[in-house]
Amino acid sequence: MNFSAKEMAAMIPPSFTMGVATAAFQIEGALDEDGRGPSGWDIFAKKPGAIVEDHSPAVACDHYHRMPEDVALMKELGIDSYRFSLSWSRIQPGGKGPVNRAGLDFYDRLLDQLLASGISPMVTLYHWDTPLPLDEAGGWMNRDTAYRLAEFAAIAAAAYGDRVARWVTVNEPATVTTNGYALGLHAPGESQLLQALPTVHHQLLGHGLAMQALRAAKVPGEIGMTNVYSPMIPASGNPLDKLSSGLMDVFQNRLFADPVLLGKYPDVIRAATFFTPFSPSDEDMELISQPMDFYGLNYYMPTRVAAGPGEGAVPAGMAEAMGDDLSGTAPGAPFHITAFPDSETTAYGWPIRPDYMQVALAEMAERYPELPPVFITEGGASFEDVVIRDKAGGRTIIPDERRLRYLAEHISSALMATSPGGPAESVDLRGYYVWSLLDNFEWSAGYKQPFGLLHVDFDTLDRTPKASYYWLQELQAERLQAAAAATAATQEAGAGSAPAQPAKPPAAEGEPEPVA
C-alpha cells in the first residue's frame, strides 16, 4: 500500500491533527549553558559503553541555539501541531525549589514563535530526563519524585498555561521502568528486574499529581498522558508461547494502561506484592485514574514472543542496532522476543507491520470501553539514509522512500481501523505525530538511528529536508486546498438560498553512498 499525498489527504478528516514530535534531551544540546542543571541522562551518557560508540548528547541537534530555524522549517512543512518536551533540569535545576529564569525564557520564545507560525503546541512535562538530584535520591524508586513532578507541572502551568493546547504529563513510563530500572540500558542504569516495580506506580502517581496541579491552575489546554503500545504475538500455537506473550502483554502494556484507564492494576500484578515493596492505596488509584481529555498512544511495532530464554534477550538484528548492551544471553529468562518471519525491518531491527497498528487500536477499544479521544503521539522509523549531492543543481537530495512508505501505511492503517466498520471504529482518533522532526540523539543508540524528516549533519548541524518531509508538506498543502474548496462551496451554496454571512475562521490547532 503506497498512497500519494493527494490520496492520503482525501482520507484524513478536516479536524485531524498532523504533527511532529521531539524530546528536549535528544535535540537541545547546551547541557551546561544558561543555568541548566545536570540530569541523570547527562551522567549516564558519560559512562564508557553506555552509548553506542560513546556518542555524546552535549550538542545533539543544537536546537537550543537553532530553535528559530527549526520553527521556520516546521512552518514551511505546514504541520498543525508540534509536540515537544520541557527540560526539567533547564527550568528547575534541582528538581525542586527555585526556577531558572533563562530556562523558562527559552520555552517562552519557542511557544511564541510556534503560535506566530500557526502551529499548536503539545507540551510533554516528563520525557525521561530526571534532574540529577532526584536521580541521586532514588529517582522513580522514590515516591517523592512524583510530588516533585507535580511541583514542576505547577511551574509550567503558571508560565505557559495560556498558550499550550495540550499537555502530556508523562511519556512512556514502560520504557523508563524497563530500560532504566529493570535492565539498566537507560538512565539511571539500574538492573533491578522485578524489584523495579515501584517505578511503575510512582510514575503513574506522578501523572495523576501533575494532572491535578494543571487543573488546579485552570489551564485551558487539554491534559493526557502517553503510553507506548505493542501488540504481543505468540511465536507459535504452543501453549507456553501463548502464556509468554500474555505475560509480556501484562508487563509492557496493561501494567501501565489499566491503572490509568480502569483504576486498577492487572490481577497478576497483585501477586507481586508478596516479593516487592508494591502496595498501592485506594487514594493513589483515584489520583492515577482521573478522567483525561485525551490518551496518547505511541506505536512503532508488534512484538513476537516465545517461551524460554532463546539465544538472547532480543533478535540479533535488534541487538546489533543497539550495540553490545542487548546482545547477551539471558539464561534465566522465562521468555524472549523473536523475529517476525518475512517482515521488513527498520535499522533498529524493528518489524515493519502497519497491520498491527489496527490490532493495537482494536485491543485498546476492547479493553477500555471508556477510552478518551486518542492521539498517536509518536510513530516513525529509523533507516540508514543516503545523501545524494547534485553538484550541477547545487542541491542535496535524501530519497528516504522507506520512511515515506512507513508513514503513509501506518497513518492510513490507523485511519482505516477507526473508520466506520473498522476493527476499532469506537476509537475517536484525533491525530498523528511523526517521530521525529529531526535526526537526533537516540538515547543508547546515539546518532546511529536516524528517525528525522530532516537530516542533520552532526559535523555542521545543517538541516536538510528528506523526501518524507516534502511528502508530508504536500499532504498538508492538499488538505489545506481541500478545506478551502469546501469552505468556498459552502459559501456558494449558502449564497443561493440566503443572504451571505461572514465566514468564520477555521479553528486553530494549533548508486548513492550512505551517510557517514
ABEGO torsion letter per residue (X at the ends): XBBBAAAAAAABBAABBBBBBBBAAAAAEGAABGGBBBBAAAAAAABBGABBGGBBAAAEAGAAAAAAAAAAAAAAAGBABBBBBBBAAAABAAGBEBBBAAAAAAAAAAAAAAAAAGBBBBBBABBGBBBAAAAAAGEAABAAAAAAAAAAAAAAAAAAAAABABBBABBGAAAAAAAAAAAGABOAGBBAEAAAAAAAAAAAAAAAAAAAAAAAAGBABBBBBBBBBBBBBBABABAAAAAAAAAAAAAAAAAAAAAAAAGBBBAAAAAAAAABBBBBBAAAAAAAABBBABBBBBBABBBBBBBEAEAEABBAAAAAAAEAAAABBBAABABBBBBBBGBBBBAAGBBBBAAAAAAAAAAAAAABAABBBBBBABBEBBBBBBBBBBAAAGBBBBBBAAAAAAAAAAAAAAAAAABBGBAAAABBBAEBBBOBABBBBBEAAEAABBABABBBBAAAGBBBBBAAAAAAAAAAAAAAAAAAAAAAAAAAAAAAABBBBBBBBBBBBXXBBBBX
